[in-house]
Amino acid sequence: MDLKGKYHKYSQKFGEIWKTGKIQRSSRITYDVFWNVVIFFLIIGFIGLFFAGGIGAGYFASLVEDEPVRSYEEMKQHLFDYSETSKLYFADEVYFGDISSDVHREEISLENISDHLINAVIATEDEYFETHEGIVPKALLRAMMQEFTNSEVQTGGSTLTQQVIKNQILTNEVSFERKAKEILLALRLERFFEKDDILNAYLNIVPFGRDAAGRNIAGVQTAAKGIFNVNADELNLPQAAYIAGLPQSPFAYTPFKNAGGLKTEEGMQKGLQRMQSVLDRMKEEEYITEEEYQEATSYDIVADFREDFPLPRDTYPRLTDELKSRAVDKLTMVIAEEDGYTKEELENKESLKERYRERARTDLSTKGYQVHSTIDKEIYDSMQEVTENFGDFGPTWTGNITRADGEVIETTQHVQASAVMIENSTGRIISFVAGNDPEKDYNFATAAKRSNGSTMKPLLVFAPAMEEGLIQPGTPVADVDLPVAGDWKPSNYSGSHYGLIPARKALYNSYNVSTSRIYKKMLDSNPDRNPVEKYLQKMGITTVDPKEGYYPSLSIGATTTGVTVEENTNAFATFGNKGKFADGYMIDKITTADGEIIFEKEVETEEVFSPQTSYLTLDMMRDVMDKGTGTYANSQLSNQSVDWASKSGTGQEWKDVWFMGVNPNVTIGTWMGYEIPKPLYRSWDPQGHSQRVQRFWAQLVNSAAQADPELVTPSESFEQPEGIVSRSYCAISGKLPSSLCEAAGLIKADLFNEKYVPTETDDSLIRGNSVQVNGRSVEADSNTPKEFINSNGLAFNPEFLEENGYDQLNSIRELYPRTDRDRWERIGAPSSGTTTIEDNDQAPSAPEALSSSGDSLAWNSSNSPDVAGYRIYHAEDRNGSYSQIGNTTSTSYSSLPGDGVYHVRAVDYYGRQSTPSAEIVVGELAATASSQETTNESQTNVEQLSNEETEEDSEIEAVDQGTEDEGSESQDGSIEEENHERE
């Protein structure tokens, strides 16, 4: 049977069966059963899916139930609130480094970032960034499957948006809850912000490992600078690819070690391989051409890696620390005031203050502030160079010290040095030297509190006393051996006293005794006024306890707590600013990265002294440089035409030494001492410490002047204000000159504040019987020969002496200064019934070396200390009798009566007369005697020449001279004996 027939047979059979309806019934049943089964499973599937979805949705909802619904403003704040490194600047916007923080970041806008870098990041981290709505589902599923299967290859499922959420709002915690919140917030973020905003945020927040100095870095600008030393918009393709590959594993891929510097070649391989992967992705995504790919692949990226570079903390360690500390202080107050607190409230509650300080530290490390200082870079650098090269700061000290725990240890110390330069008119700190030991982080210029020694004198004594009208530059002050307060008797550096001296001299020679006497006068004149509070505190010296103001010893710098170099220099700048104090400052302003001012210094001044007082103080301190204790500093200056006023100072026991200098523009103060205070004085070099600090000061001035001569060495002088006049006064009392003061030759002239010119006439002298004893005037004794008594002589007024306490002196001669001594010696003590000349009960010694010239005689004074005068005797010839022809208190006598023989006798205070001096022959008698002596001499020479023909001429002359001297001695002896008999 053929197939066709067979098919026909089956067709007929099927048709017959079909007609019966059995097939239809059976198919319907099967169809119904099949579809019922399909529908059943579909229903079960949908129910399962809904159930699973419900469970999933419920689970997802439970994961995010505590996540608040964030507004646009909140999302914006979080999106762009990333930590950014704060920057430090010298004056005039000169950048020098960043403030250290956990992560260094510099914000940058998208338009300033290389397209290569943007493309590399998108190709590597989020290829669907431009199209997705915050998440990529299949990427999430892929990541979940990799997580469930514990796959070794983790391609990641986070978009750039999700990474921004993770870094800025959430944490890096690995959990489903964090991931669920990340998805939710990513979707919300995409609704609120443009793609560019999200990309810009990502490029500023993502970490990039370490830079060449070993710092942790984040943000593409910081990465570009720290890795390649270029800006983000300057990155070439391979550099961009290298940076884009770092975020996946920043510290594995970074080319730098923890401490800075490049890793080994092997250590850099992971990063280089990652760069190649990035280039592959860029090529796949068609961001680069084959040619660009090949060129970038063969590029030597290692050659571009930045070399290790010093951080600002390394280059300017103490400047960085000082600015950071002061910036924290300023921000503390800014933040506290924003919360409604005052400075006083913070100062009175330490815990509150510390809380705000901690907030300020955090903000300074994370908010990208720009701290603009007042420090002049060139001057600062020059002063550090001087310090580094100075060499001779003084001898080291080795000895035992006792630690706080009581242990005694031996230690060696080097002399430390510091300095501060301040602009007078503003208080702007232009430069400083924190110390000369690079191993020490301590700032001796701003933190060390030390006794300021004699530099305290103008601040606390002379200027305040002039301000209150108690003294003027010429006012006489007694530098004498009398207690100043109670039993306290200060001593001068030399150990000597200097009598009645002008206040000006007491300052420029830095006498302690006279200075403390002025201060005691201040305290007595107004017991209710505390000089520390009225003057020192107003000049910024806050470290001295006000209680010390009542101690006269403070006048010479004997402080318990001490002052800093900054405080001392700032106070001296008051004189350069016409008596107005401008508080010193180092932070000019603090701004945000966008330039918004957070803090800005407002210069305010407070008048401490009148312009007249300030000028007079400066004029007195000019003499320190010209003829006082600062002449050595003046000799070391390159430009000696500058108008400098200065003051030196030595602390207690020579433990500190200072030098302060003020000119019309700036004030420069210097200090030297040991960290643990020990004496600087060495007996083999008694002025060494003083000269070293002055030389250091002068070298700092010279170097700073080279950096900015107009500022540091101005051509103009201090401006003399109105109300300054020059007047004459009596050097004894300081009052207007009297006729007696004029007779004594003690009228002086000096500058005065017109307000305090003396109005009373001097009353310190009186007329009285006096006698000059060895050049000094004393009250005559009843036995004193009348011819030597000056009944019209000068003596101190007893009332003047008593009023000033000088009547307590052992001798009135203690008032005589060392200058104009001959004039002061003419002033005697007032009548008191006693004498100051000790009676030794012996006649004075005879005058010596009597000589004549024309009709005058001269001789050397007697060696006796109590000689009141001399009597002159004359005889017609050698055998004649002598008679007194005159007397004198000097050692010469004129108008001789004629030819003859003369001698002189000394007469003491009690009338005793000496033996005669050697005789001298005057006139024709002298010529006859000379001729006879010549004849005798010739005869003697002939005889000796005959007897000793072999002797040399010089030997003959020696014998002749000896013979003559012997004859003179014999003759003198006989005369003396004769005269003695006559007495």
Secondary structure, 3 states (H helix, E strand, C coil): CCHHHHHHHHHHHHHHHHHHCHHHHHHHHHHHHHHHHHHHHHHHHHHHHHHHHHHHHHHHHHHCCCCCCCCHHHHHHHHHCCCECCEEECHHHCEEEECCCCCEECCCCHHHCCHHHHHHHHHHHCCCCCCCCCCCHHHHHHHHHHHHCCCCCCCCCCCHHHHHHHHHCCCCCCCHHHHHHHHHHHHHHHHHCCHHHHHHHHHHHCEEEECCCCCEEECHHHHHHHHHCCCHHHCCHHHHHHHHHHHHCHHHHCCECCCCCECCCCCCHHHHHHHHHHHHHHHHCCCCCHHHHHHHHCCCHHHHCCCCCCCHHHHCHHHHHHHHHHHHHHHHHHHHHHCCCCHHHHHHCHHHHHHHHHHHHHHHHHECCEEEECCCHHHHHHHHHHHHHCCCCCCCEEEEEECCCCCEEEEEECCEEEEEEEECCCCEEEEEECCCCCCCCCCCCCCCCECCHHHHHHHHHHHHHHHCCCCCCCCEEEECCCCCECCECCCCCCCCCCEEEEHHHHHHCCCHHHHHHHHHHHHHHCCCCCHHHHHHHHHCCCCCCHHHHHCHHHHHCCCCCCECHHHHHHHHHHHHCCCEEECCECEEEEECCCCCEEEECCCCEEECCCHHHHHHHHHHHHHHHHHCCCHHHHHCCCCCCCCCEEEEEECHHHCEEEEEEECCCEEEEEEEECCCCCCCCECCECCHHHHHHHHHHHHHHHHHHHHCHHHHCCCCCCCCCCCEEEEEEECCCCCECCHHHHHHCCEEEEEEEHHHCCCCECCCEEEEEEEEECCEEEECCCCCCHHHEEEEEEEECHHHHHHCCHHHCCCHHHHCCCCCHHHHCCEECCCCCCCCCCCCCCCCCCCEEEEEECCEEEEECCCCCCEEEEEEEEECCCCCCCEEEEEECCCEECCCCCCEEEEEEEEECCCCECCCCCCEEECHHHHHHHHHHHHHHHHHHHHHHHHCCCCCHHHHHHHHHHHHHHHHHHHHHHHHHHHHHHC
